[in-house]
Amino acid sequence: MNRRLAAVLVAVLAVFTIAPVASAQSVPTLSDIRTGQHNGFSRVVLDLSGLPSEHRVSEVTSVSHCASGNPITVAGGGVQEILRVTLVGAAAHDDNGNLTYPGSQNFATPGLGNVRGVALTCDFEATLEVAVGYANPSSWHRVFTLTNPNRLVIDVGL
């Protein structure tokens, strides 16, 4: 009886150690970056498959690529200030390395009143970073998340 039990246990362990285990996407992924002009502010929306564990916001005068350290000039011209938004626990690629955001990595936003451009500056080790360049350094900003669908919203005042 003990031999039979041992054989069953060995067979079960072999199945669980050899068979690949299907896993869900480990972090929320970026699918689109949308922009729009509203009364009194410019808006940038990051469409996500879920919400990041946290986001951080800082005002800076320059940004660089997180992996190479090379400086990035945010598209659009006339950028006086940059809002750097870091999403901790998010990516622009899936677990297999396939891009989930196929759009431009750095683009001008000519239809917006204050925001001049948006650049994706980091997609590394579950850290996603976006730089929003704007012209009026004394303007206000707010960054928040919404659900149904999941998204991170960046508003920059005129």
N, C-alpha and C positions, 0 to 999 in steps of 0.2 A: 504494500500500500504506500509506503513512504517513497519508493522508487517512482511509482506512478505520479504521485503528487509533485515530486521533484522534477519530473519530466514535463509536467504541465506548466509548472512555474518557469522553467527554462524556456519553453515555447512562448509563453506570454511575454516574458522579458525580451526575447529576441524580436518579437513583433513590434513592441513599443520602442525599442532602440534602433531598429532598422527602418521602419516605416516613417516617412516624413509626416510631420504633424502640420496640418493646415493652420495658419495663423491669420488673424485679422491684420489689417494695415496697422502698423505700430504707431504712427502719428497722423494727425490730420494733414491733408494735402491741399495745396493751392490749385484751383482750376481756372481762375480768371481774375483779371484786374479791370475794374470798370471805373469810369470817371463821370462826373456830372456837375453842372453848375446849378446852384440853388440861390434863392434870395438871401444875399448876405454872406454866402460861403461857397467854397469849392469842396467837392467830396470825391474821395478815392475809396473804392470798396474792393476788398480782397475776398473773393468767394472761396470758401474752404469746405472740405468734406466733414469737418468737425471743428471744435474750438481748441485753440492752443492751451497749454496748461497755464501760460501767462503771457502778457505782452508788456514791453518796456518802451518808453518814448523818451527821446532826448532831442534837443535842438543843437545842431552842429553847423559848422561852416564848410565841412568837407567830409567825404566818405571814401572808403576804400573797399576793395573786394576782400571778404573775410579769409579766403584761402590763400590768395597770392599776396595780399597787402598792396596791390597796385591801386593807385587812386582812380576813382570813377567820377567823371564829370556828368552830373545829372543833365539829361537832354532838356532842351527848351529855351535856353538863354535867359538872361536877366535874373538868374537865381541869386538871391541874397542870403537866404537861410535854407537849411535843410532839416526836415523833420525825419529823424531816423527811428523807425518802428521795428522792434525786434520781437518776433514771435518765438517763444521758447516752446518746443514741442510741436513743431510744424515743419513742413517741407514742400518743395515744388517738384518732388519726384516720389515714386512709389518704392516699396521695399525691394523691387528688382532693379531700381535705378532708372526706370522709364519716367520721362518728364510728364507731369500731370498738368503743368502750365506751359502750353506751347507758344504763348505770345511773346512779344518783344521784351527783352530784359531791361531796356532803357529807352523810354519814348517821351516825346513832347506831348503836351496837353493844350493845344492852341485854343480850345473852346472854353477854357476855364479862366475865371477872373483873376485869381491870385496864384494858383498852382501852375508852375511852368513845365514840370516834368516828373516822371516816376522812374525809379531804377531799382531793379532787384539786385541787391549787393551781397547777399549771402544765402546759400542753400546747402548747409553743411551740418552733419551730426545733429539733426532734429532742431536746427536753428535756422529760421527764415528771417531775412532782414530786407526791408524795403525803405528806400529813401524817397521822400517827397520834397522836391525843390519848389520854393515859392519866392515871390518877389518882395513882399512887404514884411520886413523882419519884426514889425511891431504888431502883427496880426495875432489873433488868438487861434488856438487849436483844441480839438478834443478827439479822443480815440476811444472807441468802445466796441463791444461785440454784440451781435444779434443772432437769433436762432430762427429756424424755419423759413428760409434756409440759413445755414451757418455762414457768418461773414464777420470780418473786422472792418469797421468803418473809420475813416480818417477824414475829419472836417477841418478845413483851414479857412478862417475868416478873411474877408476882404479888407 
